[in-house]
């Protein structure tokens, strides 16, 4: 694994334990002094959060027509543990699952959730959004986003939610291989260039947002919201000159 990727994994709270646990700069979603509006002021490593021009999330709209190639999935989708890092509930994955983008294999490292959704589609927000975080051998990052809407209970979430850690810093072993129901049957997607949605807000991330939402029950939505206690979504960022491809 490259030095660049190791740095990103250490800095991004999406990929690590809570800031308070590992001594990193504290940031939050709800505290007035460390909320998203102030992330760029908290640490010199976070300046992209306020100065970046390709920040995520965005409102996906004004689409540009493009011949987007089909995504090539080689997902084994077996989880190893589920943890509460103080900012989200994260599921770490067994090595070996990949998606091919631009001819490059990106390995799935983990996925986690935000409520309500961070990205919007044509100004529509969803109850939850799942982010599948991938890294290439060179340290490039790709995030596959899946919107979750209220409806039928999601089979994959039944097992995950049963072992969902209730307190920040808690984690449980979680071996589960039916996570494929978290992906929509229709694999059509939108694409844009963006960033991590948590500090350090590093840019250069390939964003792939699935067009079709996946169902979860009202009880499953409320169970996650109860654990988070407050919204854990970064506000919509300016699209600027970026194209959103479809």
C-alpha positions as MATLAB code, in Angstrom:
seq = 'XXXXXXXXXXXXXXXXXXXXXXXXXXXXXXXXXXXXXXXXXXXXXXXXXXXXXXXXXXXXXXXXXXXXXXXXXXXXXXXXXXXXXXXXXXXXXXXXXXXXXXXXXXXXXXXXXXXXXXXXXXXXXXXXXXXXXXXXXXXXXXXXXXXXXXXXXXXXXXXXXXXXXXXXXXXXXXXXXXXXXXXXXXXXXXXXXXXXXXXXXXXXXXXXXXXXXXXXXXXXXXXXXXXXXXXXXXXXXXXXXXXXXX';
ca = [
       0.000    0.000    0.000;
       1.370    3.426   -0.955;
       2.495    6.084    1.519;
      -0.167    8.438    0.103;
      -2.942    5.958    0.824;
      -1.662    5.241    4.309;
      -1.767    8.978    5.036;
      -5.315    9.298    3.749;
      -6.464    6.304    5.748;
      -4.955    7.743    8.896;
      -6.411   11.221    8.435;
      -9.915   10.424    7.243;
     -12.311    9.644   10.050;
     -14.321    7.671    7.539;
     -11.490    5.177    7.506;
     -10.358    5.276   11.135;
     -11.483    5.385   14.723;
     -12.873    8.546   16.257;
     -10.646   11.592   16.542;
     -10.906   11.624   20.302;
      -9.687    8.028   20.426;
      -6.619    8.393   18.226;
      -5.480   11.872   19.216;
      -6.328   13.462   15.870;
      -7.876   16.913   15.516;
     -11.428   16.884   16.813;
     -14.199   17.634   14.334;
     -17.919   17.080   14.487;
     -21.256   17.493   12.767;
     -23.158   19.156   15.594;
     -20.756   21.177   17.774;
     -20.787   24.891   16.901;
     -16.993   25.252   16.971;
     -16.071   22.053   15.109;
     -19.015   21.717   12.723;
     -18.629   21.407    8.909;
     -18.601   25.190    8.468;
     -15.388   25.300   10.529;
     -13.577   22.152    9.424;
     -11.125   24.084    7.272;
     -10.073   26.195   10.282;
      -9.408   23.310   12.679;
      -6.156   21.974   11.229;
      -3.786   23.007    8.448;
      -4.335   19.534    6.982;
      -8.049   20.349    6.619;
      -7.732   23.472    4.451;
      -9.284   21.735    1.438;
     -12.542   21.613    3.434;
     -12.849   25.394    2.991;
     -10.595   26.146   -0.016;
     -11.191   23.170   -2.284;
     -13.026   23.649   -5.589;
     -14.043   20.014   -6.080;
     -15.643   19.227   -2.747;
     -18.242   16.583   -1.949;
     -21.141   16.103   -1.481;
     -23.042   17.899   -4.240;
     -26.536   18.178   -5.659;
     -26.376   16.023   -8.765;
     -28.246   17.919  -11.469;
     -27.720   19.542  -14.892;
     -26.301   16.277  -16.150;
     -23.909   15.900  -19.058;
     -24.674   12.975  -21.354;
     -21.752   10.594  -21.668;
     -21.018    7.017  -22.665;
     -20.182    5.773  -19.190;
     -18.809    2.223  -19.339;
     -20.475   -0.465  -17.251;
     -18.861   -0.945  -13.860;
     -17.100   -4.290  -13.544;
     -17.696   -5.704  -10.070;
     -15.722   -8.541   -8.522;
     -17.313   -8.360   -5.100;
     -16.997  -11.180   -2.583;
     -18.595   -8.853   -0.061;
     -17.708  -10.569    3.188;
     -17.422   -8.247    6.186;
     -14.928   -8.707    9.011;
     -16.093   -6.204   11.643;
     -18.564   -3.432   12.298;
     -17.544   -0.405   14.336;
     -18.880    2.895   15.622;
     -16.126    5.464   15.076;
     -18.066    8.337   16.616;
     -18.947    9.803   13.219;
     -20.634    6.855   11.508;
     -21.158    3.119   11.621;
     -18.501    1.488    9.458;
     -18.229   -2.058    8.126;
     -14.702   -3.227    7.321;
     -14.309   -5.718    4.506;
     -12.276   -8.810    3.801;
      -9.618   -8.153    1.142;
     -10.215   -9.100   -2.461;
     -13.432   -7.364   -3.565;
     -12.886   -4.908   -6.416;
     -14.645   -2.667   -8.900;
     -12.924   -1.661  -12.127;
     -13.060    2.026  -13.078;
     -11.058    3.561  -15.944;
      -9.397    0.192  -16.397;
      -8.096    0.322  -12.809;
      -9.034   -2.183  -10.096;
     -10.163   -0.442   -6.901;
     -10.337   -2.673   -3.825;
     -13.254   -2.272   -1.439;
     -11.903   -1.329    2.005;
     -15.054   -0.475    3.933;
     -18.489    1.030    3.718;
     -20.338    3.349    6.055;
     -23.549    5.372    6.311;
     -24.783    8.968    6.506;
     -28.209   10.234    7.561;
     -29.746   12.004    5.799;
     -27.997   11.448    2.479;
     -25.010   13.668    1.742;
     -25.421   13.864   -2.020;
     -28.778   14.893   -3.444;
     -30.144   13.831   -6.817;
     -32.090   16.599   -8.560;
     -32.390   18.267   -5.136;
     -33.894   15.123   -3.585;
     -32.483   13.941   -0.262;
     -32.751   10.340    0.951;
     -33.024    8.976    4.532;
     -29.594    7.313    4.335;
     -26.658    7.067    1.959;
     -24.094    4.267    1.957;
     -20.520    4.974    0.848;
     -18.431    2.051   -0.411;
     -14.821    3.251   -0.150;
     -12.263    1.768   -2.558;
      -8.532    2.262   -3.096;
      -6.279    1.354   -6.014;
      -2.807   -0.095   -5.646;
      -1.438    3.424   -6.288;
      -3.528    5.002   -3.531;
      -6.247    6.526   -5.715;
      -9.683    6.576   -4.130;
     -13.125    5.783   -5.541;
     -16.391    6.031   -3.617;
     -19.514    4.210   -4.757;
     -22.589    5.876   -3.263;
     -25.923    4.110   -2.835;
     -29.065    5.938   -1.765;
     -31.369    4.187    0.695;
     -35.086    4.914    0.677;
     -37.878    3.849    3.030;
     -39.695    0.696    1.998;
     -39.120   -3.026    2.443;
     -36.625   -4.149    5.085;
     -33.118   -4.716    3.712;
     -31.854   -8.248    4.295;
     -28.177   -7.271    4.567;
     -28.941   -4.611    7.149;
     -30.807   -7.092    9.366;
     -27.563   -8.828   10.276;
     -25.467   -5.684   10.415;
     -27.961   -3.721   12.501;
     -28.302   -6.625   14.937;
     -24.643   -6.133   15.880;
     -24.507   -2.363   15.387;
     -22.230   -0.853   18.076;
     -24.165    1.665   20.136;
     -21.254    3.707   21.513;
     -18.304    5.480   19.861;
     -15.224    3.280   19.896;
     -17.168    0.025   20.149;
     -16.762   -2.666   17.509;
     -17.838   -6.239   16.949;
     -16.650   -9.081   14.764;
     -19.089   -9.301   11.869;
     -18.732  -12.011    9.241;
     -21.514  -11.677    6.731;
     -21.673  -12.478    3.036;
     -25.142  -11.329    1.912;
     -24.184   -7.668    1.662;
     -24.934   -7.692   -2.072;
     -28.515   -6.593   -1.294;
     -27.050   -3.194   -0.430;
     -26.354   -2.714   -4.134;
     -29.195   -1.963   -6.568;
     -30.006   -4.435   -9.341;
     -29.650   -1.662  -11.901;
     -25.989   -0.650  -11.933;
     -26.447    2.587  -13.943;
     -24.639    5.461  -12.285;
     -23.702    9.128  -12.265;
     -20.071   10.184  -12.086;
     -18.222   13.291  -10.931;
     -14.863   14.283   -9.487;
     -14.990   15.116   -5.807;
     -13.454   14.721   -2.372;
     -13.743   12.887    0.900;
     -16.818   14.196    2.724;
     -14.994   14.226    6.059;
     -11.748   15.955    7.084;
      -9.220   16.276    5.533;
     -11.667   16.622    2.560;
      -8.962   15.378    0.187;
      -9.838   15.903   -3.480;
      -9.153   13.677   -6.475;
     -11.781   11.099   -5.472;
     -13.751    9.349   -8.216;
     -17.443    9.480   -7.235;
     -19.864    6.914   -8.654;
     -23.458    7.479   -7.516;
     -25.923    4.717   -8.294;
     -29.080    5.981   -9.997;
     -31.372    3.415   -8.382;
     -32.039    3.596   -4.644;
     -32.122    0.534   -2.389;
     -34.906   -0.127    0.099;
     -34.693   -0.244    3.888;
     -37.455   -0.231    6.474;
     -38.526    2.671    8.642;
     -37.373    0.700   11.698;
     -33.911    0.233   10.165;
     -33.670    3.956    9.397;
     -34.705    4.884   12.928;
     -32.265    2.392   14.477;
     -29.321    4.082   12.756;
     -30.565    7.564   13.612;
     -30.888    6.521   17.253;
     -27.250    5.407   17.362;
     -25.982    8.584   15.655;
     -28.198   10.837   17.805;
     -27.876   13.642   15.209;
     -27.451   14.013   11.441;
     -24.009   12.955   10.222;
     -24.072   14.451    6.744;
     -21.867   17.218    5.407;
     -23.887   20.012    3.729;
     -24.062   20.248   -0.054;
     -20.962   21.867   -1.595;
     -20.696   24.055   -4.699;
     -20.449   22.121   -7.948;
     -18.420   24.928   -9.552;
     -17.175   24.008  -13.035;
     -17.524   20.258  -12.615;
     -19.572   18.121  -14.971;
     -21.905   15.462  -13.577;
     -21.889   12.669  -16.127;
     -24.698   10.232  -16.784;
];
